[in-house]
Amino acid sequence: MKADFPHERWFWFDLPFHPGQSVLLHRQADLVYTFQCRRMEKFRHGRVLFVGDVAHQVSPFDARGGNSGIQDADNLAWKLRPVIAGQAPDALIVSHCNKWVFAADENIMNSTRSTDFITPKAPRR
């Protein structure tokens, strides 16, 4: 797209031609760019735990990335406290990792579906 406006996203809300809804306009960079959805195979490597966008990445469509990252960190925080204090077994951390690998896969599946719908890869017929 050739345009004089900068590479940034613009949002409009409740427009006359789209009442009660929002519109997003964003110019893509000049280089080829594709949204990516991916996750680490494991969220725990020894004593190192990965959460949020470091552990799982989804496209900006479907608004799942930020929400799941905060939920992921919150879930890990309340589980870490009793484990560190010796009040709960390490299995509690294992349960966190298992739960969030599943959640990341679910978010990636849905985000990929949204991305494919919004930015189809095949030409229109």
C-alpha positions in Angstrom: 0.0 0.0 0.0 1.4 3.4 -0.9 0.4 6.1 1.5 1.9 9.2 3.1 1.0 8.3 6.6 3.6 6.6 8.9 3.9 2.9 9.8 1.5 2.9 12.7 -1.8 1.5 13.6 -4.9 3.7 13.8 -8.1 2.7 15.6 -11.5 4.3 15.1 -14.5 3.6 17.3 -18.2 4.0 16.6 -17.8 5.4 13.1 -20.9 6.6 11.2 -20.4 3.9 8.6 -19.7 1.2 11.3 -21.9 2.2 14.3 -21.1 0.6 17.6 -18.0 -1.1 16.1 -14.3 -0.4 15.7 -12.1 -0.2 12.6 -8.3 -0.9 12.5 -6.0 0.5 9.8 -2.4 -0.4 9.8 0.1 -0.1 7.1 2.5 -3.0 6.8 6.2 -2.3 6.8 8.0 -2.2 3.5 9.7 -5.5 4.3 7.8 -8.8 4.1 6.2 -9.5 7.5 3.9 -12.3 8.7 2.3 -12.8 12.0 3.5 -15.8 13.9 2.0 -18.1 16.4 4.4 -20.3 18.3 5.4 -21.7 21.7 8.3 -23.2 23.5 8.2 -26.9 23.7 8.5 -26.8 27.5 8.0 -23.8 29.8 10.4 -25.1 32.4 14.1 -25.7 31.9 15.6 -26.8 35.2 15.1 -24.0 37.6 14.2 -21.5 34.9 10.5 -20.9 34.1 9.2 -19.1 31.1 5.9 -17.2 31.0 3.9 -14.9 28.8 5.3 -13.9 25.4 8.6 -15.4 26.2 7.0 -18.9 26.4 4.2 -18.4 23.8 3.5 -16.0 21.1 0.3 -15.4 19.2 -0.7 -13.0 16.4 -2.2 -9.6 17.5 -5.6 -10.7 16.1 -8.0 -12.2 18.6 -6.5 -10.3 21.6 -5.2 -13.5 23.3 -1.5 -12.7 23.7 -1.6 -10.1 26.4 -4.5 -11.6 28.3 -2.9 -15.1 28.4 0.5 -13.7 29.3 -0.9 -12.0 32.4 -3.0 -15.0 33.4 0.0 -17.2 32.9 2.2 -15.1 35.2 -0.6 -14.8 37.8 -1.1 -18.5 37.8 2.6 -19.2 38.2 3.0 -16.5 41.0 0.5 -18.0 43.4 1.9 -21.5 42.8 5.6 -20.5 43.3 5.0 -18.9 46.7 4.0 -22.1 48.5 6.6 -24.2 46.7 9.4 -21.8 47.6 8.1 -21.7 51.2 8.2 -25.5 51.3 4.5 -25.7 51.8 3.7 -27.4 48.5 5.5 -30.0 46.3 7.3 -29.2 43.1 4.5 -31.0 41.3 2.5 -27.7 41.7 4.9 -26.0 39.3 4.7 -29.0 36.9 0.9 -28.6 36.9 1.4 -25.0 36.0 3.6 -25.8 33.0 1.3 -28.6 31.8 -1.8 -26.3 32.1 -0.2 -23.4 30.2 1.2 -25.5 27.4 -2.4 -26.7 26.8 -3.7 -23.1 27.1 -1.0 -21.8 24.7 -1.9 -24.5 22.1 -5.6 -23.5 22.4 -4.8 -19.8 22.0 -2.5 -20.5 19.1 -5.1 -22.5 17.3 -7.8 -19.8 17.7 -5.4 -17.0 16.9 -4.2 -18.7 13.8 -7.8 -19.2 12.6 -8.5 -15.5 13.2 -5.3 -14.5 11.4 -6.1 -16.8 8.4 -9.6 -15.3 8.2 -8.4 -11.7 8.4 -5.4 -12.1 6.2 -6.1 -14.9 3.8 -3.1 -16.5 2.1 -4.8 -17.5 -1.1 -5.8 -15.0 -3.7 -9.5 -14.2 -4.0 -11.4 -16.0 -6.7 
